[in-house]
Amino acid sequence: MAMGEIGLRERKKQRMYQAVSDIAIGLFLEKGFDAVSVAEIAAAAEISKPTLFRYFPAKEDLVLYRFADHEDEAARVAVRGPSPVEALRRHFLDGLERCDPITGLNDHPEVLAFQRLLYGTPSLAGRMYGYLERSEAALAEALGGDLGARLAAGQIVAVQRILAQENWRRIAEGEGAEQVRSDAVAAAEEAFALLGAGLPRYA
């Protein structure tokens, strides 16, 4: 099979993932996660339930697909800069500048609705920990894979999660992204400075 055909097949597959995920999230936002059945999602996407489960083994995966591109992001970023901590610091600050939803600094109504769905649904919040564990494992591997690397990866992923959750909490309570921005930047700078001091091997 030609490489072009493989690429086309992969692009079609990714479009299917995206389309089904978007349909499911729309239904979840409208009716609530627990009120929407897998059969209802399959019918809305015009596919069979077995086909849906081939793409998404669990109902929660329909939501967490939006994080798929971010799962190995820290691992990819860590090897780019003068040091892993510095590369990740710059990347997080750039995300704040762009109001990347992954940083929690985004007050767009659709993003807020998605965040409420994610953090307000226990099964989704629980499933997020699997995503964080895989992100942590990928980063640890990029840092060398030994015990020190695993400890460092755990601390880095935890810092990013806590920073994002603090930004999201303030915005969810009514502050705008621009009101939060300066504090978010200062908190990120402080957090990564602490990481650098505590992880000299990676700073």
Stockholm file with secondary structure:
# STOCKHOLM 1.0

chainA/1-203         MAMGEIGLRERKKQRMYQAVSDIAIGLFLEKGFDAVSVAEIAAAAEISKPTLFRYFPAKEDLVLYRFADHEDEAARVAVRGPSPVEALRRHFLDGLERCDPITGLNDHPEVLAFQRLLYGTPSLAGRMYGYLERSEAALAEALGGDLGARLAAGQIVAVQRILAQENWRRIAEGEGAEQVRSDAVAAAEEAFALLGAGLPRYA
#=GR chainA/1-203 SS CCHHHHHHHHHHHHHHHHHHHHHHHHHHHHHCGGGSCHHHHHHHHTSCHHHHHHHCSSTTHHHHGGGGGGTTHHHHHHTTSSSHHHHHHHHHHHHHHTTCGGGTCCCCHHHHHHHHHHHHCHHHHHHHHHHHHHHHHHHHHHTTSSHHHHHHHHHHHHHHHHHHHHHHHHHHTTCCHHHHHHHHHHHHHHHHHHHHHHCGGGC
#=GC SS_cons         CCHHHHHHHHHHHHHHHHHHHHHHHHHHHHHCGGGSCHHHHHHHHTSCHHHHHHHCSSTTHHHHGGGGGGTTHHHHHHTTSSSHHHHHHHHHHHHHHTTCGGGTCCCCHHHHHHHHHHHHCHHHHHHHHHHHHHHHHHHHHHTTSSHHHHHHHHHHHHHHHHHHHHHHHHHHTTCCHHHHHHHHHHHHHHHHHHHHHHCGGGC
//
